[in-house]
């Protein structure tokens, strides 16, 4: 899995990088066939203080791409919301890949 964490209008500190990687471990626990993960952390230059911190993520898996974004006044809370959204998407993708068709029971004569 290729993991890219970048910041826009902020410096990605080692503590922030460690926090994002530990949160993304939850996604790899559910689905381990991730090819590429790109995380972008942004501080928007808005006048209002609410929802200024934004986290967005692109995940590339075999046959599909997933995207999620989250905004919050705290960057760590935005990362938490982002991982929750991505986790739901990954579980749903994994559920679609599984074969849910059951074999017909064999007749006994």
C-alpha positions in Angstrom: 0.0 0.0 0.0 1.4 3.4 -1.0 0.5 6.1 1.5 0.9 9.8 0.7 0.1 12.4 3.4 0.4 16.0 2.3 -0.6 19.3 3.7 -2.0 22.5 2.1 -1.4 25.7 4.1 0.0 23.6 7.0 3.0 21.5 7.8 2.4 17.8 8.4 4.1 17.1 11.8 5.3 13.7 12.7 2.5 13.5 15.4 -0.1 14.3 12.8 1.4 11.8 10.3 1.4 9.1 13.1 -2.2 9.9 14.0 -3.4 9.5 10.4 -1.5 6.2 9.8 -2.9 4.7 13.0 -6.4 5.7 12.0 -6.0 4.3 8.5 -5.0 0.9 10.1 -8.6 0.4 10.8 -9.4 0.5 7.1 -6.6 -2.0 6.3 -8.0 -4.3 9.0 -11.3 -4.6 7.1 -9.9 -4.7 3.6 -6.2 -5.3 3.0 -6.1 -5.0 -0.8 -5.6 -1.2 -0.9 -3.3 -0.1 -3.8 -2.9 3.6 -3.2 -4.0 6.0 -0.4 -3.6 9.8 -0.7 -4.5 12.0 2.2 -4.7 15.8 1.9 -4.9 17.9 5.0 -6.0 21.6 4.5 -6.4 24.7 6.5 -8.9 26.9 4.6 -8.5 30.7 4.7 -12.0 31.6 5.6 -13.2 34.4 7.9 -15.4 32.1 9.9 -13.7 29.8 12.3 -16.1 26.9 12.0 -15.1 24.0 9.8 -11.8 25.5 8.8 -9.8 22.3 9.0 -10.4 19.9 6.1 -9.2 16.4 5.5 -9.8 14.5 2.3 -8.7 11.1 1.0 -8.5 9.2 -2.2 -8.3 5.4 -2.0 -7.5 3.3 -5.1 -8.4 -0.4 -4.8 -8.5 -2.9 -7.6 -11.4 -2.0 -9.8 -12.6 1.1 -7.9 -11.7 4.5 -6.5 -13.1 5.9 -3.3 -13.2 9.5 -2.1 -14.2 11.1 1.1 -13.8 14.5 2.7 -14.6 16.0 6.1 -14.5 19.5 7.6 -14.3 20.4 11.3 -12.9 23.1 13.5 -10.4 20.6 14.8 -8.1 18.7 12.4 -8.0 15.6 14.5 -11.8 15.4 14.6 -11.9 15.9 10.8 -9.6 13.0 10.4 -11.8 10.9 12.7 -14.9 11.7 10.6 -13.0 11.0 7.4 -11.9 7.6 8.6 -15.5 6.7 9.6 -16.7 7.6 6.1 -14.0 5.7 4.4 -14.5 2.7 6.6 -18.2 2.5 5.6 -17.2 2.8 1.9 -14.6 0.1 2.1 -16.9 -2.3 4.0 -19.6 -1.7 1.4 -17.1 -2.3 -1.4 -15.9 -5.5 0.2 -19.5 -6.7 0.6 -20.1 -6.2 -3.1 -17.1 -8.2 -4.0 -18.1 -11.3 -2.1 -20.2 -13.9 -3.8 -23.6 -14.0 -2.0 -25.1 -16.7 -4.2 -25.6 -20.0 -2.4 -25.4 -23.3 -4.1 -28.8 -25.0 -4.5 -29.2 -27.9 -2.1 -28.7 -31.2 -3.8 -31.7 -33.5 -4.1 -31.6 -36.8 -2.4 -33.6 -39.5 -4.1 
